[in-house]
Amino acid sequence: MDLRVIEVPGHGAEDVVVAADGAVFTGTEDGVIHRIGPGGRVEPVADTGGRPLGLELLPGGRLLVCDARRGLLAVDPSSGVIEDLAGGMRFCNNAAVAADGTVYFSDSSTVHPIDEWKAEMVEVTRTGRLLRRTPDGAVTVLRDGLAFANGVALAGDESFVAVAETAARAVARHWLTGRDDFLVTDLPGYPDNIARGSDGLIWVSLASPADPVVERLQRAPLWLRRQVTRIPQRLQPAPKRTVRVQAYADDGRLVRDLTADSTGFHMVTGVREHHGSIWLGSLHEPAVAVLTP
């Protein structure tokens, strides 16, 4: 597959979502939501004043935005008007929207905010949560104790909610009957955002390959893990360059495993399959990318 990179005027285009008209939306670390038109034109449509991460589509043309600093937002890209849907989170990250308008979303940590995501990876506080917001605005916690709760996706029949556990290299499942298990474990890298594609599969972005140093640190005494996060940034473990996404059926079967040259784009944190094209976001890059057949 060919990888095409599309620059946006902002750093860290972390996630992507594709609208019915083919427009692609992404959010950057300066708080701006950008629209990339089918012809490639990039324009700002809103500014959350925070740090937008996961994006989803809402009925009526609005965007659901998981803002790491502000919480769950509804954004009208035609007017820039923003509505607060849910707050009180430390690190709102990603979401999925059910047919009835119920929103399932993740709070990565109750200890570390987004600026300390590396500390969450190493310390493995297991304070991540999966939450639900019903159409009447009520918010409840469905599952806690998650290791860096991240991407969220619904089963095709909405019988379960999948949530990526970045620090555990796994995708957990919360069945809406109350049972918990895993969609997949022992991933070859650290999963970030996940999303159901138009092909019916759950796509998983792998931000970095599994790192033996990180794996050893996660098993070290807590005092040592905390010390590592206090050393200078240049000496801390860093994500390895890669472009890799996988797609799974609802029974956990691996269906697709795609890689691409990481020379001009890497650290894939968002993925969205749309009619055969695979759109990618990156916490690191001032750009999105698209894999096409």
Backbone bond lengths (Angstrom), bond angles and torsions (degrees), N, CA, C in turn:
res aa  C-N    CA-C-N  psi(-1)  N-CA   C-N-CA  omega(-1)  CA-C   N-CA-C  phi
1 M - - - 1.460 - - 1.528 109.60 -
2 D 1.327 116.21 149.21 1.459 121.99 179.00 1.523 110.19 -90.01
3 L 1.342 116.26 140.51 1.455 122.26 177.37 1.524 109.13 -108.27
4 R 1.321 115.46 120.29 1.471 120.60 177.07 1.519 108.99 -115.16
5 V 1.323 116.47 131.44 1.464 122.71 -177.52 1.526 109.63 -103.31
6 I 1.330 115.55 132.04 1.474 121.45 179.66 1.528 108.02 -119.80
7 E 1.312 117.13 112.87 1.455 121.27 -177.99 1.525 111.20 -72.40
8 V 1.335 115.40 146.15 1.463 122.07 173.83 1.533 107.54 -126.23
9 P 1.332 118.49 153.99 1.470 121.29 -176.61 1.526 112.33 -81.57
10 G 1.328 115.96 61.39 1.454 120.92 179.36 1.506 109.24 -179.31
11 H 1.316 117.29 152.79 1.462 121.32 -177.28 1.532 110.23 -89.88
12 G 1.323 115.54 144.58 1.459 120.11 171.95 1.511 114.79 74.26
13 A 1.340 116.86 60.53 1.475 121.76 176.77 1.532 107.68 -77.09
14 E 1.343 116.60 80.70 1.456 123.07 -161.99 1.520 115.69 -69.02
15 D 1.335 118.38 -36.55 1.462 121.05 -177.48 1.516 109.51 -135.71
16 V 1.321 116.38 168.49 1.461 122.34 178.95 1.521 109.29 -140.87
17 V 1.332 115.62 147.98 1.456 121.14 170.92 1.519 106.82 -143.39
18 V 1.337 116.35 145.13 1.462 121.95 -175.44 1.520 109.35 -112.80
19 A 1.329 115.86 124.39 1.463 121.60 179.57 1.526 110.80 -81.08
20 A 1.331 115.87 170.19 1.466 120.92 -177.23 1.522 112.43 -61.71
21 D 1.345 117.51 -29.89 1.462 120.46 -179.47 1.520 112.85 -85.26
22 G 1.328 117.39 4.51 1.456 121.23 178.96 1.508 114.84 92.58
23 A 1.344 117.58 -5.88 1.461 120.39 177.45 1.524 109.96 -68.82
24 V 1.320 116.15 144.03 1.460 122.33 -179.87 1.519 108.72 -113.05
25 F 1.324 117.11 133.76 1.461 121.81 178.66 1.519 109.54 -113.08
26 T 1.333 115.37 144.62 1.455 121.83 175.30 1.524 108.59 -148.73
27 G 1.328 116.88 160.92 1.462 121.54 178.53 1.518 110.16 -125.45
28 T 1.323 117.30 143.07 1.456 122.01 -177.45 1.526 111.31 -115.06
29 E 1.339 116.39 169.25 1.457 120.66 -170.49 1.526 113.65 -67.30
30 D 1.334 118.42 -13.78 1.467 121.37 176.13 1.520 112.25 -83.16
31 G 1.339 117.24 2.01 1.459 121.35 177.89 1.508 115.08 94.93
32 V 1.314 117.99 -4.18 1.466 121.54 -174.01 1.531 110.95 -86.43
33 I 1.332 115.41 137.16 1.460 122.89 171.15 1.519 107.18 -97.71
34 H 1.332 116.79 126.75 1.459 122.15 -177.99 1.520 110.46 -110.84
35 R 1.324 115.46 145.77 1.463 122.30 173.05 1.514 108.59 -111.34
36 I 1.329 116.20 127.74 1.463 121.68 175.37 1.515 106.81 -107.46
37 G 1.329 116.62 110.90 1.451 121.08 -176.77 1.514 111.84 -70.52
38 P 1.341 117.04 162.44 1.462 120.62 179.18 1.524 113.14 -54.91
39 G 1.341 116.97 -26.02 1.461 120.91 178.59 1.511 113.72 -87.42
40 G 1.350 117.29 -2.74 1.457 120.86 178.34 1.513 115.54 100.51
41 R 1.333 117.62 -5.01 1.458 119.53 179.44 1.527 110.47 -70.90
42 V 1.339 116.44 133.88 1.461 121.93 -178.90 1.521 109.04 -109.53
43 E 1.339 116.66 129.78 1.458 120.50 179.41 1.520 110.40 -143.85
44 P 1.355 117.18 144.95 1.466 119.75 176.78 1.519 110.18 -76.05
45 V 1.342 116.68 142.97 1.458 119.87 179.54 1.527 112.59 -122.66
46 A 1.337 117.79 -16.76 1.469 120.61 179.85 1.526 108.94 -166.92
47 D 1.331 114.69 164.16 1.466 121.22 176.55 1.519 107.43 -137.67
48 T 1.321 116.74 114.29 1.472 120.25 -177.26 1.522 112.10 -78.70
49 G 1.325 117.01 -18.19 1.458 119.42 -175.42 1.514 112.51 74.97
50 G 1.327 116.60 6.01 1.461 121.50 -179.93 1.513 110.60 -127.00
51 R 1.334 116.57 -134.34 1.462 121.22 177.86 1.527 109.23 -133.91
52 P 1.350 117.29 93.72 1.464 119.94 179.90 1.519 111.61 -68.41
53 L 1.337 115.21 135.12 1.459 121.62 176.24 1.529 107.95 -119.54
54 G 1.335 118.68 -104.12 1.450 121.64 -175.97 1.526 113.63 -63.74
55 L 1.333 116.01 140.77 1.465 123.20 179.74 1.523 110.10 -126.51
56 E 1.328 115.87 140.65 1.456 122.06 174.84 1.521 108.45 -140.88
57 L 1.325 115.70 166.42 1.461 121.39 177.30 1.521 110.04 -95.83
58 L 1.322 115.98 138.95 1.454 122.36 174.71 1.526 109.56 -112.21
59 P 1.329 118.03 156.15 1.466 119.93 176.14 1.530 110.36 -58.25
60 G 1.320 116.30 144.27 1.457 119.85 177.92 1.509 114.27 89.25
61 G 1.337 117.58 2.63 1.461 119.83 175.27 1.508 116.13 94.76
62 R 1.340 117.39 -2.38 1.461 118.31 178.69 1.527 110.48 -81.98
63 L 1.332 114.94 162.06 1.454 121.91 176.26 1.516 110.00 -104.97
64 L 1.305 116.51 139.22 1.455 121.49 168.71 1.527 106.43 -91.14
65 V 1.318 116.95 125.67 1.464 121.41 -176.95 1.526 109.28 -122.30
66 C 1.335 115.62 124.91 1.463 120.82 170.91 1.523 106.92 -89.67
67 D 1.306 116.14 104.25 1.458 120.83 -179.82 1.523 108.13 -97.41
68 A 1.329 116.53 119.63 1.462 120.97 -174.70 1.514 112.54 -57.20
69 R 1.328 117.46 -28.89 1.463 121.21 -176.54 1.532 113.23 -101.15
70 R 1.324 117.56 -30.50 1.466 120.26 -175.16 1.522 113.72 -100.75
71 G 1.333 117.06 -25.14 1.453 120.09 -177.20 1.515 111.53 108.27
72 L 1.317 115.82 -151.85 1.457 122.48 -176.52 1.525 109.68 -87.73
73 L 1.347 116.25 126.27 1.458 121.90 -175.41 1.527 110.58 -127.71
74 A 1.331 115.46 153.77 1.461 121.98 167.74 1.528 106.58 -113.83
75 V 1.327 116.30 126.00 1.465 121.99 -174.40 1.520 109.48 -120.82
76 D 1.331 116.04 129.16 1.463 121.30 175.46 1.530 108.17 -92.66
77 P 1.342 118.53 107.73 1.462 119.55 -176.56 1.526 114.27 -69.71
78 S 1.316 116.93 -15.05 1.466 119.35 179.28 1.518 112.49 -83.03
79 S 1.346 116.47 -24.12 1.469 120.10 -178.40 1.520 113.79 -122.84
80 G 1.321 116.86 -17.67 1.462 120.84 -176.53 1.514 113.69 82.09
81 V 1.339 117.27 2.05 1.462 121.11 -178.69 1.534 109.57 -70.78
82 I 1.335 115.88 136.13 1.460 122.42 -176.54 1.528 110.27 -119.66
83 E 1.320 115.91 133.13 1.465 121.77 176.35 1.521 109.19 -116.43
84 D 1.329 117.34 131.47 1.461 121.75 175.31 1.523 109.29 -79.27
85 L 1.325 116.16 127.02 1.462 121.25 -179.13 1.522 112.70 -105.15
86 A 1.331 116.95 -37.62 1.468 120.83 -179.56 1.521 109.09 -159.80
87 G 1.323 115.94 137.38 1.458 121.11 179.00 1.515 110.27 -128.70
88 G 1.332 115.12 -159.41 1.454 120.03 177.32 1.509 114.38 77.03
89 M 1.332 116.83 21.00 1.461 120.71 179.63 1.521 110.37 -111.49
90 R 1.312 115.33 154.00 1.457 121.27 178.27 1.517 111.57 -85.09
91 F 1.347 116.44 -33.57 1.461 120.15 -169.10 1.528 108.30 -156.70
92 C 1.332 117.23 68.70 1.468 121.78 177.96 1.526 108.34 -64.08
93 N 1.342 117.05 133.24 1.460 117.23 -167.97 1.526 115.73 -127.96
94 N 1.324 119.85 -56.32 1.456 120.73 -171.97 1.520 109.36 -150.35
95 A 1.339 117.24 164.00 1.462 120.12 -173.67 1.520 111.91 -154.00
96 A 1.328 114.95 166.46 1.461 123.72 170.58 1.518 107.21 -140.23
97 V 1.330 116.86 146.95 1.469 122.04 -176.50 1.525 109.51 -115.37
98 A 1.331 116.54 125.12 1.463 122.14 178.87 1.528 110.48 -80.20
99 A 1.312 115.68 167.08 1.469 121.35 -177.06 1.518 112.16 -60.68
100 D 1.348 117.71 -30.91 1.460 120.12 -178.71 1.530 112.88 -88.69
101 G 1.330 117.04 5.92 1.461 120.83 179.25 1.516 115.11 93.72
102 T 1.338 117.31 -3.85 1.464 120.36 175.63 1.523 109.27 -65.16
103 V 1.334 116.25 136.79 1.459 121.72 -179.40 1.526 109.17 -111.15
104 Y 1.315 115.88 128.39 1.460 122.56 173.17 1.530 107.24 -107.31
105 F 1.323 117.47 129.05 1.464 118.57 -173.96 1.522 111.28 -147.59
106 S 1.328 114.59 161.17 1.465 120.68 -175.48 1.523 111.57 -110.41
107 D 1.329 114.02 146.38 1.456 124.23 169.40 1.529 104.54 -119.07
108 S 1.334 117.14 108.53 1.461 120.92 -167.44 1.514 114.28 -62.73
109 S 1.331 116.55 -35.00 1.466 120.19 -175.69 1.523 109.23 -159.81
110 T 1.319 116.30 146.50 1.464 120.05 171.76 1.523 109.88 -98.57
111 V 1.345 116.82 3.41 1.462 121.91 -179.62 1.528 111.37 -108.73
112 H 1.330 116.62 -51.65 1.456 121.63 -173.17 1.531 111.83 -108.54
113 P 1.341 118.72 131.88 1.464 121.45 172.41 1.523 110.29 -80.46
114 I 1.314 117.19 179.80 1.455 121.35 -175.18 1.519 112.95 -58.56
115 D 1.328 118.23 -35.60 1.461 120.41 -178.61 1.526 112.11 -66.23
116 E 1.328 117.19 -13.45 1.463 121.78 179.75 1.531 111.36 -115.88
117 W 1.352 115.72 32.35 1.469 118.64 -175.67 1.522 112.15 -63.17
118 K 1.325 117.80 -31.43 1.467 119.36 178.45 1.534 110.43 -66.40
119 A 1.333 116.89 -36.93 1.465 119.89 177.26 1.523 110.52 -63.60
120 E 1.330 117.06 -38.99 1.467 120.32 177.60 1.527 111.06 -64.07
121 M 1.331 116.54 -38.00 1.459 120.51 178.90 1.524 112.05 -63.21
122 V 1.333 116.09 -41.86 1.463 120.38 -175.13 1.529 111.76 -82.50
123 E 1.330 116.49 -41.74 1.468 119.78 -176.40 1.520 112.58 -76.16
124 V 1.344 117.16 -26.89 1.467 122.63 -179.30 1.531 109.67 48.92
125 T 1.334 115.96 65.34 1.467 120.50 -177.14 1.529 112.40 -69.14
126 R 1.331 117.00 -18.58 1.479 122.21 -177.04 1.529 111.67 50.87
127 T 1.325 114.47 46.18 1.462 120.15 175.02 1.529 111.44 -112.48
128 G 1.336 116.51 11.63 1.458 120.00 178.04 1.522 111.35 -68.56
129 R 1.344 115.18 151.97 1.469 119.82 -175.72 1.522 111.43 -136.13
130 L 1.314 115.98 150.22 1.458 123.69 168.43 1.515 106.92 -109.07
131 L 1.334 116.39 125.61 1.462 121.61 -176.46 1.520 110.93 -121.27
132 R 1.334 114.78 163.42 1.470 121.62 177.68 1.522 109.42 -130.90
133 R 1.331 115.65 134.52 1.473 121.35 171.90 1.519 107.79 -117.89
134 T 1.328 116.43 117.40 1.456 121.12 179.31 1.527 109.78 -82.23
135 P 1.336 118.19 163.27 1.467 120.69 -177.32 1.527 114.08 -57.34
136 D 1.348 118.12 -22.63 1.467 119.60 178.39 1.525 112.40 -84.68
137 G 1.342 116.90 1.83 1.458 120.76 175.53 1.512 115.55 95.75
138 A 1.331 118.30 -1.72 1.461 120.99 -179.26 1.528 109.99 -75.41
139 V 1.332 116.33 133.06 1.464 122.24 -178.89 1.523 109.68 -115.58
140 T 1.332 116.48 129.50 1.462 121.63 178.13 1.524 109.53 -133.54
141 V 1.325 115.99 154.69 1.464 122.03 175.61 1.525 108.14 -91.46
142 L 1.335 116.76 122.76 1.462 121.52 178.76 1.519 112.25 -89.69
143 R 1.320 115.58 -34.48 1.471 119.29 -177.78 1.517 109.15 -155.01
144 D 1.321 117.35 138.70 1.460 121.39 175.50 1.529 108.48 -126.39
145 G 1.332 117.06 -173.59 1.450 120.69 179.82 1.518 114.16 74.56
146 L 1.335 117.34 19.79 1.464 121.30 -177.51 1.529 110.82 -86.92
147 A 1.333 115.42 145.37 1.463 121.82 -177.53 1.521 110.22 -88.07
148 F 1.342 115.70 89.31 1.471 123.23 -177.60 1.525 109.10 63.12
149 A 1.341 116.30 68.89 1.467 121.54 177.87 1.522 109.80 -58.32
150 N 1.340 116.25 133.36 1.458 118.80 -173.38 1.523 110.87 -137.94
151 G 1.334 117.99 -113.35 1.451 120.72 -174.78 1.518 114.17 -61.80
152 V 1.350 115.85 149.60 1.465 122.39 -177.42 1.536 109.17 -131.64
153 A 1.327 116.63 137.82 1.461 121.75 175.79 1.518 109.29 -149.77
154 L 1.317 116.15 150.55 1.462 122.16 179.11 1.525 111.21 -97.92
155 A 1.324 116.06 150.03 1.457 120.93 170.37 1.526 109.28 -61.62
156 G 1.322 115.87 156.59 1.458 119.37 179.51 1.513 112.65 -57.65
157 D 1.336 117.05 -35.82 1.460 121.00 178.33 1.535 111.99 -97.87
158 E 1.349 115.89 9.29 1.465 123.31 178.95 1.532 112.94 61.10
159 S 1.323 116.32 28.38 1.462 120.01 178.75 1.525 112.48 -83.20
160 F 1.327 117.06 -20.50 1.455 119.89 177.34 1.520 110.56 -144.38
161 V 1.330 114.84 162.80 1.453 122.77 173.37 1.519 107.41 -115.28
162 A 1.309 116.44 126.37 1.460 121.29 175.79 1.522 108.70 -95.75
163 V 1.324 116.45 139.17 1.463 120.98 178.07 1.521 108.73 -138.28
164 A 1.316 116.22 128.31 1.457 121.39 179.87 1.525 110.42 -73.18
165 E 1.325 115.45 135.88 1.457 121.86 170.98 1.534 106.95 -108.76
166 T 1.321 114.73 95.19 1.461 119.93 -172.61 1.522 112.25 -58.50
167 A 1.324 117.33 -47.80 1.462 120.89 -175.21 1.525 112.61 -69.83
168 A 1.330 117.66 -19.16 1.466 121.40 -178.81 1.528 112.44 -101.01
169 R 1.331 117.91 -2.67 1.473 122.80 -176.43 1.534 111.01 53.29
170 A 1.321 114.53 51.75 1.461 119.92 -177.05 1.527 110.12 -147.94
171 V 1.332 115.53 162.01 1.461 122.03 170.04 1.525 106.58 -120.96
172 A 1.324 115.68 113.10 1.466 121.84 -178.94 1.530 110.10 -84.49
173 R 1.325 115.89 158.63 1.463 121.45 174.61 1.514 109.43 -123.26
174 H 1.324 115.39 132.50 1.463 120.62 170.10 1.524 106.94 -113.27
175 W 1.326 115.92 108.76 1.459 120.49 177.46 1.526 108.28 -74.89
176 L 1.308 117.08 137.98 1.464 120.33 -176.47 1.518 112.47 -70.72
177 T 1.327 116.66 -3.78 1.468 121.03 169.91 1.529 110.86 -82.78
178 G 1.357 116.62 -9.57 1.459 120.53 177.07 1.505 115.37 111.90
179 R 1.331 117.50 -8.37 1.464 121.01 -178.26 1.523 110.58 -84.66
180 D 1.330 117.74 146.87 1.459 122.79 178.48 1.521 110.42 -121.98
181 D 1.335 116.58 135.53 1.459 122.00 171.47 1.521 108.42 -154.43
182 F 1.330 118.14 -155.11 1.457 121.09 -177.34 1.526 110.88 -125.97
183 L 1.321 115.75 140.77 1.458 121.31 170.03 1.526 108.97 -75.49
184 V 1.332 116.34 -43.93 1.459 121.65 -179.86 1.526 108.72 -156.74
185 T 1.320 115.95 145.12 1.461 122.30 175.80 1.524 109.38 -126.93
186 D 1.314 116.02 170.66 1.469 122.52 176.60 1.525 111.88 53.29
187 L 1.320 115.66 47.44 1.458 120.31 175.36 1.532 109.77 -63.70
188 P 1.340 117.75 154.72 1.463 120.41 -179.17 1.524 113.83 -75.71
189 G 1.321 116.74 -3.52 1.452 121.47 179.35 1.518 109.70 -155.76
190 Y 1.322 115.22 -173.19 1.462 121.01 -176.08 1.531 110.26 -94.22
191 P 1.337 117.45 113.23 1.462 120.17 -176.35 1.521 111.75 -73.24
192 D 1.309 115.51 142.48 1.468 120.73 177.02 1.528 108.01 -117.12
193 N 1.318 118.69 -117.76 1.458 119.09 178.93 1.525 111.07 -71.12
194 I 1.322 115.61 147.66 1.455 121.83 174.42 1.529 107.40 -130.14
195 A 1.319 116.68 157.64 1.465 119.67 -178.01 1.512 110.32 -161.33
196 R 1.331 115.83 145.80 1.465 119.47 174.91 1.521 108.46 -79.91
197 G 1.341 115.41 129.69 1.454 120.48 -179.12 1.516 112.51 -88.68
198 S 1.330 114.87 172.49 1.464 119.59 176.45 1.519 111.07 -67.27
199 D 1.341 117.17 -14.50 1.459 122.08 177.11 1.525 112.62 -86.24
200 G 1.357 117.29 1.46 1.455 121.42 177.69 1.516 114.75 85.66
201 L 1.331 117.73 -1.09 1.460 121.58 -179.55 1.529 111.20 -93.68
202 I 1.319 116.05 156.98 1.457 121.28 173.45 1.528 107.65 -93.53
203 W 1.326 115.51 113.01 1.459 121.66 -178.55 1.523 109.81 -91.14
204 V 1.330 115.24 137.55 1.462 122.76 -175.53 1.526 108.94 -123.71
205 S 1.327 116.68 123.31 1.462 119.81 174.38 1.528 108.82 -85.67
206 L 1.329 116.35 138.11 1.463 122.20 177.92 1.525 107.36 -113.40
207 A 1.332 115.89 102.86 1.463 120.79 -171.62 1.521 112.56 -67.80
208 S 1.320 117.24 -31.99 1.455 121.79 -178.00 1.522 108.68 -156.90
209 P 1.342 117.50 147.96 1.468 118.76 174.06 1.526 110.41 -63.57
210 A 1.309 116.25 158.20 1.462 120.36 175.26 1.527 109.46 -55.99
211 D 1.324 116.52 133.76 1.462 122.79 -176.02 1.523 109.02 -111.28
212 P 1.327 118.13 117.12 1.468 120.50 -178.82 1.529 113.13 -56.80
213 V 1.330 117.32 -34.56 1.472 120.49 179.42 1.520 109.98 -65.65
214 V 1.336 116.55 -47.41 1.462 120.63 178.75 1.531 110.23 -61.82
215 E 1.329 116.58 -42.52 1.465 120.45 -179.17 1.531 110.84 -60.36
216 R 1.322 117.08 -41.19 1.470 120.28 178.98 1.528 110.82 -68.72
217 L 1.327 116.33 -42.22 1.462 119.75 -179.98 1.525 111.41 -61.38
218 Q 1.328 117.11 -38.42 1.461 120.20 -178.69 1.529 112.18 -62.58
219 R 1.315 116.95 -22.96 1.463 120.97 179.37 1.528 113.06 -96.90
220 A 1.340 116.00 -2.14 1.467 121.11 -178.98 1.528 110.83 -77.82
221 P 1.335 118.32 165.75 1.472 120.47 176.27 1.534 111.07 -58.17
222 L 1.325 116.29 148.04 1.461 120.89 -175.61 1.523 111.98 -57.67
223 W 1.338 117.97 -38.04 1.461 119.40 -178.42 1.527 111.03 -61.99
224 L 1.341 116.88 -35.61 1.456 120.43 179.16 1.526 110.65 -71.56
225 R 1.341 116.77 -41.97 1.467 120.03 178.50 1.536 110.79 -59.28
226 R 1.325 116.14 -40.38 1.464 119.56 179.36 1.522 111.82 -67.86
227 Q 1.321 116.61 -36.37 1.456 120.09 178.56 1.524 111.18 -64.51
228 V 1.322 116.63 -39.35 1.468 120.57 -179.56 1.521 110.99 -60.50
229 T 1.329 117.45 -38.71 1.466 119.94 -177.90 1.524 112.27 -73.91
230 R 1.318 117.76 -7.25 1.470 120.50 179.47 1.532 112.79 -99.77
231 I 1.330 117.42 -6.72 1.459 119.12 177.98 1.522 109.32 -76.71
232 P 1.345 118.40 162.87 1.470 119.87 -179.11 1.528 112.75 -53.83
233 Q 1.313 114.90 145.97 1.472 121.78 -175.80 1.526 111.87 -52.86
234 R 1.337 116.52 -41.38 1.470 119.63 -175.39 1.524 112.61 -65.21
235 L 1.331 117.49 -18.69 1.452 121.58 -178.57 1.521 112.86 -97.76
236 Q 1.334 117.52 -8.17 1.451 121.19 -179.47 1.531 110.78 -79.86
237 P 1.335 117.94 155.31 1.471 120.16 175.31 1.523 110.16 -57.25
238 A 1.324 116.90 137.93 1.468 121.23 -177.52 1.523 109.73 -122.78
239 P 1.343 117.48 149.51 1.463 120.27 177.73 1.529 110.74 -59.16
240 K 1.322 116.50 140.13 1.461 121.53 176.95 1.523 109.51 -84.49
241 R 1.325 117.02 145.97 1.463 121.25 -178.14 1.527 110.52 -66.42
242 T 1.315 114.86 127.02 1.461 120.10 176.67 1.522 109.40 -163.37
243 V 1.310 116.10 154.17 1.467 123.13 166.66 1.525 105.31 -126.69
244 R 1.329 115.51 107.14 1.458 119.32 -178.12 1.523 111.03 -150.21
245 V 1.314 116.77 132.89 1.465 122.97 174.45 1.514 108.41 -136.45
246 Q 1.318 115.76 150.79 1.454 121.70 177.29 1.526 109.36 -128.92
247 A 1.333 115.75 157.78 1.461 120.72 177.78 1.520 109.56 -130.54
248 Y 1.331 115.41 133.95 1.457 122.01 -175.80 1.531 111.02 -122.93
249 A 1.337 114.96 144.94 1.462 120.76 170.14 1.526 108.58 -76.30
250 D 1.317 117.25 166.71 1.463 121.48 -177.62 1.531 113.01 -65.13
251 D 1.339 117.11 -15.92 1.461 119.78 177.20 1.527 112.45 -92.00
252 G 1.345 116.77 7.31 1.452 121.28 177.73 1.515 114.49 88.56
253 R 1.312 117.12 3.75 1.473 120.92 -179.22 1.529 110.12 -77.16
254 L 1.345 116.99 129.60 1.461 121.67 176.88 1.524 108.94 -72.87
255 V 1.335 116.17 123.91 1.463 121.22 -177.46 1.521 111.58 -108.00
256 R 1.330 116.67 -39.20 1.465 119.47 -179.38 1.522 109.41 -138.40
257 D 1.324 115.60 147.47 1.463 122.63 179.28 1.525 106.49 -144.09
258 L 1.326 116.81 104.23 1.460 121.79 -172.50 1.523 111.50 -114.42
259 T 1.318 115.89 138.21 1.459 121.65 173.56 1.527 108.73 -130.42
260 A 1.332 115.58 161.69 1.460 121.08 178.42 1.517 108.96 -151.18
261 D 1.314 115.37 167.17 1.451 121.79 179.64 1.528 109.58 -62.98
262 S 1.336 116.90 127.38 1.461 121.20 -177.17 1.521 113.02 -97.63
263 T 1.333 118.01 13.97 1.465 121.10 -177.98 1.526 111.61 -61.29
264 G 1.332 116.92 -45.36 1.458 120.21 -174.93 1.509 115.02 -106.12
265 F 1.323 117.90 2.31 1.467 121.52 -178.39 1.515 107.02 -163.98
266 H 1.347 117.21 137.25 1.456 118.43 178.46 1.527 110.55 -159.26
267 M 1.325 115.49 -177.65 1.463 124.56 -176.54 1.527 110.39 54.64
268 V 1.306 115.16 67.31 1.465 121.64 -179.01 1.528 109.15 -74.96
269 T 1.323 115.94 115.04 1.463 121.39 -179.51 1.525 112.95 -113.88
270 G 1.321 116.83 -7.02 1.457 120.77 178.26 1.513 109.92 -137.61
271 V 1.334 117.45 143.32 1.459 121.13 179.00 1.522 109.36 -145.15
272 R 1.335 115.24 141.15 1.465 120.23 179.74 1.528 108.39 -150.78
273 E 1.331 116.17 110.60 1.459 119.91 175.63 1.522 108.66 -84.10
274 H 1.343 116.25 129.85 1.468 120.78 -178.14 1.521 108.39 -140.92
275 H 1.331 115.09 102.84 1.465 122.00 177.81 1.524 112.31 51.73
276 G 1.327 116.27 45.10 1.455 121.07 174.55 1.507 115.66 96.74
277 S 1.321 117.69 -21.88 1.456 121.31 176.69 1.529 108.94 -91.48
278 I 1.326 116.50 142.38 1.464 121.89 -178.22 1.523 107.95 -112.68
279 W 1.333 116.65 105.51 1.456 121.33 179.62 1.520 109.94 -87.32
280 L 1.335 115.75 140.46 1.459 121.73 -174.27 1.532 111.09 -127.88
281 G 1.322 115.21 140.26 1.459 121.47 171.69 1.513 109.16 -114.10
282 S 1.339 116.53 166.01 1.461 120.50 -178.34 1.516 110.75 -148.53
283 L 1.330 116.52 129.60 1.459 121.42 175.41 1.518 111.03 -65.11
284 H 1.322 117.33 -20.63 1.471 121.97 -174.90 1.519 113.48 -96.27
285 E 1.333 117.39 -37.85 1.461 120.99 -168.39 1.537 114.25 -88.41
286 P 1.348 117.40 148.89 1.456 121.76 170.82 1.541 109.36 -87.39
287 A 1.323 115.25 50.91 1.460 120.30 -172.19 1.517 109.96 -169.48
288 V 1.328 114.84 161.21 1.457 121.66 165.14 1.525 106.28 -112.61
289 A 1.320 116.81 171.47 1.453 120.58 178.95 1.520 108.87 -142.57
290 V 1.326 115.57 162.07 1.448 119.75 179.10 1.532 109.09 -139.27
291 L 1.338 114.69 130.10 1.454 122.12 173.90 1.518 108.28 -95.11
292 T 1.327 117.28 125.75 1.459 121.34 179.71 1.520 109.68 -127.21
293 P 1.351 117.06 149.55 1.469 120.70 -179.56 1.521 111.65 -60.16
